Amino acid sequence: MGKEARQGRARRGAEHLPESQRPRQAALALLSAVLGEGRPLSDVEERLLEGLPPEARARAGRLADAVLRNLPRADRLLAPHLTKRPPMATLNLLRLGTTELAEGAAAHGVVSDIVGLAGHGKKTAQHKGLVNAVLRKVAEEAPEAWEGLPVPRLPGWLRKPLNAAYGPARTAAMERAHHAGAPLDLTAKGDPQALAEATGGELLPTGSVRIAGSVQVSALPGFAEGAFWVQDAAAALPAKLLGAKAGAKVLDLCAAPGGKTLQMAATGAEVTALDISGPRLARLRENLARTGLATRTVTADALHWEGGPFDAILLDAPCSATGTVRRHPDLPFARTAASLAPLAELQAALIDRAVALLAPGGTLVYCTCSLLPEEGAAQVEAALGRHASLALERPDAEWIEEAWRSPEGGLRLTPDLWAERGGMDGFYIARMVRAG
Ligand SMILES: C[S@@+](CC[C@H](N)C(=O)[O-])C[C@H]1O[C@@H](n2cnc3c(N)ncnc32)[C@H](O)[C@@H]1O
């Protein structure tokens, strides 16, 4: 059979797959991109979920998320029933079925649906019998056995540096936080207390509003009117610490999709929001339109852009995003230690550019959503060595907890903090001033 005939058969096959199976099929495509190709979900979601109705997209995302969050557990339950590791496509089907069974889905339905999917896939059809036999066995033990399995560990490339920086107990606490996932946090455009009351959320000491359970953001009161935006409680702190005043000339140097830009624009500062990515800036403009806030937006490479000088600069530099694993369980599989060095170089170059764009007497807040010291304190210490005009200023606010402070004078936030409240993303934040 020729290539076109084969593709045609595959397309016709896809059409025959029952509608109810499409979220699982899409989840498997997401898993194959992350686990097979090392691609982050954010890079492939748009393409792989294209054409699916919103509920099916959401279900596919939830299924892929659950498998990635629990991968070592599913592999542990599967291991006794496999004499050798099956090819990736079959293994991912088994992992998906095992996770669904373990999370309490009706065994008969899950097994027959996953076997149906196996029969439908070109790479998996030959393993239909194996999938059936293994999942039947897993179904007998999964829900009880699951609960007794250890919390999944991070892969070595990330676990090793975290152990070195924080010690094994803190690293294990972060792994528990990653496994538990993250609540929904909102930042209010206006009064946070009023937003907490309107949404039934909890007003956190830092001013964010935390919503319990799973909700549809667009259905929350005030969404259409732009009364709030979604932003993790830790991610809301850098702009608060910059403290941009009304009328101040402020630069958001890596701005998109704009959570921090919106915070600064809401204070009445005159904000320039710059980012190298056109599509990400388009999202920032959508956020500005929904919230009725105004800034200047610039699509440019910060390393070569001329402007300023600015009274205040926020540099939320591109980074490993290892502080956001709670929300992005694909990240440990989609990054490697090799991806870190170029990011660290870019961060240093961006800090140097920020210093050049800052007015004498101006304030620079540097932050990254990373857990790794080389993207946080080490960057700031090196920058202070390169720029004699720059001094670190100890952040001061009534909501700062002593445990958050790092020895050099920044804030070191990790996902295991606020465990009883539902945690926070990992962030490093430092506030510096340029001599007048
Ligand atoms: C951590 S994200 C920023 C998140 C944003 N501050 C927020 O709160 O929504 C880093 C951003 O840096 C941008 N970026 C990367 N390299 C850049 C460069 N050379 N110049 C300007 N922006 C850059 C990326 O496009 C990305 O949007």
The ligand as a MOL file (V3000), in Angstrom:
LIG
                    3D

  0  0  0     0  0            999 V3000
M  V30 BEGIN CTAB
M  V30 COUNTS 27 29 0 0 0
M  V30 BEGIN ATOM
M  V30 1 C 9.0680 34.5320 32.2560 0
M  V30 2 S 8.3970 35.0680 30.7660 0 CHG=1
M  V30 3 C 7.6770 36.6130 31.2080 0
M  V30 4 C 6.3580 36.5050 31.9370 0
M  V30 5 C 5.7060 37.8560 32.1500 0
M  V30 6 N 6.5740 38.7970 32.8210 0
M  V30 7 C 4.4050 37.7570 32.9190 0
M  V30 8 O 4.3520 38.0430 34.1070 0
M  V30 9 O 3.3850 37.3930 32.2990 0 CHG=-1
M  V30 10 C 9.8180 35.5710 29.8840 0
M  V30 11 C 9.5420 36.3410 28.6060 0
M  V30 12 O 10.8070 36.7790 28.0840 0
M  V30 13 C 10.6630 36.9120 26.6950 0
M  V30 14 N 12.0210 37.0300 26.1200 0
M  V30 15 C 12.9510 36.0670 25.9480 0
M  V30 16 N 14.0720 36.5820 25.4120 0
M  V30 17 C 13.8550 37.9110 25.2510 0
M  V30 18 C 14.6280 38.9880 24.7380 0
M  V30 19 N 15.8710 38.7940 24.2860 0
M  V30 20 N 14.0660 40.2140 24.7050 0
M  V30 21 C 12.8130 40.4160 25.1480 0
M  V30 22 N 12.0330 39.4330 25.6440 0
M  V30 23 C 12.5450 38.2010 25.7080 0
M  V30 24 C 9.8690 35.6700 26.3020 0
M  V30 25 O 9.2200 35.8590 25.0640 0
M  V30 26 C 8.8900 35.5570 27.4810 0
M  V30 27 O 7.6460 36.1320 27.1590 0
M  V30 END ATOM
M  V30 BEGIN BOND
M  V30 1 1 1 2
M  V30 2 1 2 3
M  V30 3 1 2 10
M  V30 4 1 3 4
M  V30 5 1 4 5
M  V30 6 1 5 6
M  V30 7 1 5 7
M  V30 8 2 7 8
M  V30 9 1 7 9
M  V30 10 1 10 11
M  V30 11 1 11 12
M  V30 12 1 11 26
M  V30 13 1 12 13
M  V30 14 1 13 14
M  V30 15 1 13 24
M  V30 16 1 14 15
M  V30 17 1 14 23
M  V30 18 2 15 16
M  V30 19 1 16 17
M  V30 20 1 17 18
M  V30 21 2 17 23
M  V30 22 1 18 19
M  V30 23 2 18 20
M  V30 24 1 20 21
M  V30 25 2 21 22
M  V30 26 1 22 23
M  V30 27 1 24 25
M  V30 28 1 24 26
M  V30 29 1 26 27
M  V30 END BOND
M  V30 END CTAB
M  END
